[in-house]
């Protein structure tokens, strides 16, 4: 989900001191993520004007997430703003905004999942094409990892929902990016999505772009600290474009099937996006899925729900107004976030 949908190998030695992290470090063997997507920094046309077309979350919004008992914020950002020219230095102004936001999230006692919200593209160029070769993707992550390697509260989300990349091509690009992150000396957790929007419901299906459940077993991390990221919505086509949730039961079955795949293959996963409108049946379906993930702690490191943020229109059905903290969805989420059930598997 995103505003786009809404409108339509060797690990180097570690040196230096770390930034203090929330309770469970992203470098630790076990981590528990229960949180919210805070959208806004990925909004608008590229490049856009900061404060007009896009913005990072405010301190009030970040602190509100912490007060509700969540442990993580998934922060969507755009590659083109962080790196206006491929294979060139990161933009100092955008990097400063990012650093400030990461600091606020860390001070609130939360982890940040830094989510490259690009769907497998850089502007109009598809990753792996002549315009956007895989080495450019690795270059971006090498630079980000080198910059953030001492902040153990940050988790690296390689790419949000690549949707039309062949699975084998995406696997090769992901493995190259992982190697680049580790070569920069970063030991943080890395989240690796599948192709075809990384839906849990289609994870083991033979799709035109390939089979995630087979291909993505080829992920290789020299640091041994990664998890798969999947998304799962509740409406008719699992896209998260409508407030209906007629596929709530099927979505739960998809997550249960994903748990079995993870157990069979001794892997772990993270549910990066799921959303529900305030309709009672939708809140109940969302709660059931999060309860399953909470209770399946050997397979899952947690979840983040779509979405809060200061730039959503008032009628957006998945708008989590965390500053108000009184909606049926938020009340249910707060209970799920503070569920004492075990959460956060260690690497197998």
Protein Blocks (a to p, Z undefined) as FASTA:
>chain_A
ZZklmmmmpccddedjdddddfbackbmbdcddddddehjlgcjdebjghklgccddfkl
mmmmmmnopabdcddddfklmmmbghiacdfklmmmmmmmmmmmmmnopacdddddegop
ahjbcghiaklgfklmmmmmmmmmmmmmmmmkbccdfbghifkbcfklmmmmmmmmmmmm
mmnopabdcddddeehipaklmmpccfkbcfklmmmmpccfkopacddddddfbfnonop
afbfflmmmmmmmmmmmmmmmmmnopadddfbdcddfbfklmmmmmmmmmmmmmmmmlpg
bdcdddedjkbcfklmklccfknopafklmmmmmmmmocbdehiadZZ
